[in-house]
Amino acid sequence: MSDTKFVGTPRKVTTHVNQNEGLIFEKSSPGKKAYRLAELDVPAIDAKKLLGPALRTDLGVMPELSEIEIIRHFTRLSTWNYAIDLGMYPLGSCTMKYNGRVNEAVARLEGIAEAHPYQPESLSQGCLQIMKTLEEALLEITGMDAITLQPAAGAHGEFTGILMVRAYHESKGNARKKIIVPDSAHGTNPATAAVVGYEVANLKSNAQGMVDLEELERMVDEDTAALMLTNPSTIGVFESDIHKIADILHAKGALLYMDGANMNALVGKTRPGDFGVDVMHLNLHKTFSTPHGGGGPGSGPVAVKKILEPFLPKPTVETKPDGSLTLQFDRPQSVGRVRMFYGNFGMFVRALAYILANGPDGLRQTTEDAVLNANYIRAKLLDTFELPFKRPSLHEVVFSDKLQAKNGVKTGDMGKRLIDYGFHAYTVSFPLVVSGAMMIEPTESESREELDLLIDALKQIAQEAAENPELVKTAPHTTRLQRLDETTAARKPILRWKAPVAKEPVQPDTAAKEW
C-alpha cells in the first residue's frame, strides 16, 4: 500500500445528479400534443389511394405529451449519463478523448452539414476536397500508399482490410486458409478473421507480453494469409521487433495487418508503413477526436500499401485531368462497397478539423502528452496495484487486481466502486493475458489535476479493499440503480414495454358514492 493517508474521502465528487423518472409511456395522457400545425393550404391527398395496402392506420400505443413534458423527460434522463464533457474516461484501449468544439462548429457549416450524397459532382467539389485532404493527411501520418474512408467503425475497418487481404491472395490463385491472431489482440480481430472465412490461429505472447518471434516463425507457412497485430499492443507496449515480425510474414508471402486502435501513441513519432505494415485501420473516433460510442457514428478508414490498392472499396476519390475531383466507380478488382454512399462524412469533417487545428507539431505533442499521462498514473500507482509487465508503457498501463484479490475484491468490484467517486470505470478484465486486468488510458486530454483525482480515488479504493472489502464488493452505492445482476441482464433482457390492461371505467353513480 502507498504511504498516502486519507481523511474522509478523496476530493472527487461522490454524489450524482439524480431524479426519479418514469417511462415516457407512463407519463402519457390522451389528447396531449407537443406541436401545432398550420391549416392545410394545398389540396389534401388521399393517403389510402396513394399507398394502398402499405398505409398503416393503426399506430399502436404511442405516448402523448406536451412539449415541456418531453423536454424535461429527456433532460432528466440525460443527467443519468456519464459523458466526456463531465469527466474523464480512464477506459484502456478505447481512447475516449475530448471532442474539440471547433470540430463541431465546422461540421455544422451549412454547405457541409446539408450536402446530399446524390448531388452532382459539380456541386460537391468542396466535400470531395475535404475527403481528399483527409486521405492525404492520414496517408502522411501512417506512411501508407492508398486509403478508403468508407468503413463505419474500427471493426468494420478490420473487416474491410481482411476482405482486401483475401482478394489479394485470390488474385494470386490462393486465398490461403488461416490468419494468426496474438492472444493480446482486441476481441474483434479473431471475430473479423472468422467472418471473412479464415481459420484463426492463436499466437501466445512471450514473458514480456509481446509477440514470440520463434513461435511466430513456426506458425507462419504458405497457408497463412496475414497476422493481425495491434501495435502498440493491448498492454500498452510497443512491439520493438516489428521489423522482424514483418520479415517473417513477408518471407512466406503473408501480409501484416495492423489494428490501428492505439495510434494515439504513435502519431507524429513513427509510421506503420515504415515498419512493414501492409494494411491497417484507423479509428477516427479514437485518435482523431471525433465522437465515440453513443455520440458517434464512428469511422474506420483503412490504409494500404500499393500492392493492395486495386482492391480498395469503390468509389474512390480521384483527380481528373482538369484538376476537379470525381468519384471513381470503375475498379474491376475492388471488394465492392462496404458502406452506403461514401462513409460517415460528418466524421471526416471533424477529424480533418482536428488534424489541421493541431498541425504536425501539435499532433506529435498530443502523442507525447498521452504517453506522459499514462506513465504518470503508472508511477503513482506502482505501490498500490500489481504491474504484471515491466516493459515501458506507452499510451496506457495495465495493472492487476492480484493484491486486492487476496481479500476477495476483484477488478470489476473496484471498477464499480470508482463510479461512486464520480469516474467512469477503467477497462475491466481485459486484456485476457492479464488476470484481473485494470486497463487505464488517460489520453492527452486530462490535466495533472484530474489525473491526481483519479489516482486519489484508486488509492482510496485499494485501502477500502484491505480494510472494508464488503464496501467495495457491493459498489456502486451512490447511483440511481445499484449493483445489477449482469448475467441475468445479458441472458434475459427485457427489451419492450407492455401497456397495462385498461380498467373498466367507473360508472358515474358509483363514482359519486365512492367520493
Secondary structure, DSSP 8 states (H G I E B T S, - for coil): --S---SSS-SS-----------TTTT--TT--S-------S----HHHHHGGG------S-----HHHHHHHHHHHHTT---TTTS---BTTS------HHHHHHHT-HHHHT--TTS-GGG-HHHHHHHHHHHHHHHHHHT-SEEE---SSHHHHHHHHHHHHHHHHHHTT---SEEEEETTS-THHHHHHHHTT-EEEEE-B-TTSSB-HHHHHHH--TTEEEEEEESS-TTS---TTHHHHHHHHHHTT-EEEEEETTGGGTTTT--GGGGT-SEEEE-HHHHT----GGG------EEE-GGGGGGS-S-EEEE-TTS-EEEE---TT----SSSTTS-HHHHHHHHHHHHHHHHHHHHHHHHHHHHHHHHHHHHHTTTSB-S--S--SS-EEEE-HHHHTTT--HHHHHHHHHHTT----EES-STTSTTEEEE---TT--HHHHHHHHHHHHHHHHHHHH-HHHHHT---SSSS----HHHHHHS---------------HHHHHHH-
